[in-house]
Amino acid sequence: MTVVRAALVQATWTGDTESMIAKHEEHAREAARQGARVIGFQEVFNAPYFCQVQEPEHYRWAEPVPDGPTVTRMRELARETGMVIVVPVFEVESEGFYYNTAAVIDADGSYLGKYRKHHIPQVKGFWEKYYFRPGNAGWPVFDTAVGKVGVYICYDRHFPEGWRQLGLNGAQLVYNPSATHRGLSSYLWQLEQPAAAVANEYFVAAINRVGVEEYGDNDFYGTSYFVDPRGRFVGDVASDKAEELVVRDLDFGVIEEVRQQWAFYRDRRPDAYDGLVQP
């Protein structure tokens, strides 16, 4: 399959988990009606971005992966729509072990595995170390019905090493679910992911929340997009104020074309990079 019709959702918080999940189910069904074969949701999509505060009450949003209620429901949705689904949630593995996680579900509803966010911020409005342990599940790339799909979550995007490892592991499309606000990173938002797509020669789906939520004054600015391996936006960038379903055709044939033309993987020098992993 050369051309993959892919989708992403940038959403406003509804106020409760049930209506938030139901809204995303309807977006997924609409994407499927438009012919999409893969869809991804925003960071901890079934909850508010509670990391604007540090309060123990917010551990209530956590659930097991893959056997918790949200991922179970998304597996049913994948079977219904025939789409691959990237499902970011707050994961509890066992008592005291919590992660910022994305489950990847194949088009037949089978659970393929999870990615756990590696880089955990602890700055004003993004108090994530209070809730999440650093990811320890590596850099998986999932062999899905649409091709090889990886995940990198929000703050991870500032660290080039993970982008590269996903490329080395064979990714053709990397979903980057996020929650980022205007005052902090808007300048970087349309710079870093296109640069990563170019450096690693694959497609990136950059997803951001939109709107102001109940636990703080972060103004999530949307502007989600797909970007190709040449660093070009695929279609328009989404609204900076409104919820939106984005559906785009991604020509995976461009990946091989660019890798032959620019040959970045050929010219890597891993023998010279030892210093990059010294503490």
Rosetta blueprint (number, residue, H / E / L):
1 M L
2 T L
3 V E
4 V E
5 R E
6 A E
7 A E
8 L E
9 V E
10 Q E
11 A L
12 T L
13 W L
14 T L
15 G L
16 D L
17 T H
18 E H
19 S H
20 M H
21 I H
22 A H
23 K H
24 H H
25 E H
26 E H
27 H H
28 A H
29 R H
30 E H
31 A H
32 A H
33 R H
34 Q L
35 G L
36 A L
37 R L
38 V E
39 I E
40 G E
41 F L
42 Q L
43 E L
44 V L
45 F L
46 N L
47 A L
48 P L
49 Y L
50 F H
51 C H
52 Q H
53 V L
54 Q L
55 E L
56 P H
57 E H
58 H H
59 Y H
60 R H
61 W H
62 A L
63 E E
64 P L
65 V L
66 P L
67 D L
68 G L
69 P H
70 T H
71 V H
72 T H
73 R H
74 M H
75 R H
76 E H
77 L H
78 A H
79 R H
80 E H
81 T H
82 G L
83 M L
84 V E
85 I E
86 V E
87 V E
88 P E
89 V E
90 F E
91 E E
92 V E
93 E E
94 S E
95 E L
96 G L
97 F E
98 Y E
99 Y E
100 N E
101 T E
102 A E
103 A E
104 V E
105 I E
106 D L
107 A L
108 D L
109 G L
110 S L
111 Y E
112 L E
113 G E
114 K E
115 Y E
116 R E
117 K L
118 H L
119 H L
120 I L
121 P L
122 Q E
123 V E
124 K L
125 G L
126 F E
127 W E
128 E H
129 K H
130 Y H
131 Y L
132 F L
133 R L
134 P L
135 G L
136 N L
137 A L
138 G L
139 W L
140 P L
141 V E
142 F E
143 D E
144 T E
145 A L
146 V L
147 G E
148 K E
149 V E
150 G E
151 V E
152 Y L
153 I L
154 C H
155 Y H
156 D H
157 R H
158 H H
159 F L
160 P H
161 E H
162 G H
163 W H
164 R H
165 Q H
166 L H
167 G H
168 L H
169 N L
170 G L
171 A L
172 Q L
173 L E
174 V E
175 Y E
176 N E
177 P E
178 S E
179 A L
180 T L
181 H E
182 R H
183 G H
184 L H
185 S H
186 S H
187 Y H
188 L H
189 W H
190 Q H
191 L H
192 E H
193 Q H
194 P H
195 A H
196 A H
197 A H
198 V H
199 A H
200 N H
201 E L
202 Y L
203 F E
204 V E
205 A E
206 A E
207 I E
208 N E
209 R L
210 V E
211 G E
212 V E
213 E L
214 E L
215 Y L
216 G L
217 D L
218 N L
219 D E
220 F E
221 Y E
222 G L
223 T L
224 S L
225 Y E
226 F E
227 V E
228 D L
229 P L
230 R L
231 G L
232 R L
233 F E
234 V L
235 G L
236 D L
237 V L
238 A L
239 S L
240 D L
241 K L
242 A L
243 E L
244 E E
245 L E
246 V E
247 V E
248 R E
249 D E
250 L E
251 D E
252 F L
253 G H
254 V H
255 I H
256 E H
257 E H
258 V H
259 R H
260 Q H
261 Q H
262 W H
263 A L
264 F L
265 Y L
266 R L
267 D L
268 R L
269 R L
270 P H
271 D H
272 A H
273 Y L
274 D H
275 G H
276 L H
277 V H
278 Q L
279 P L
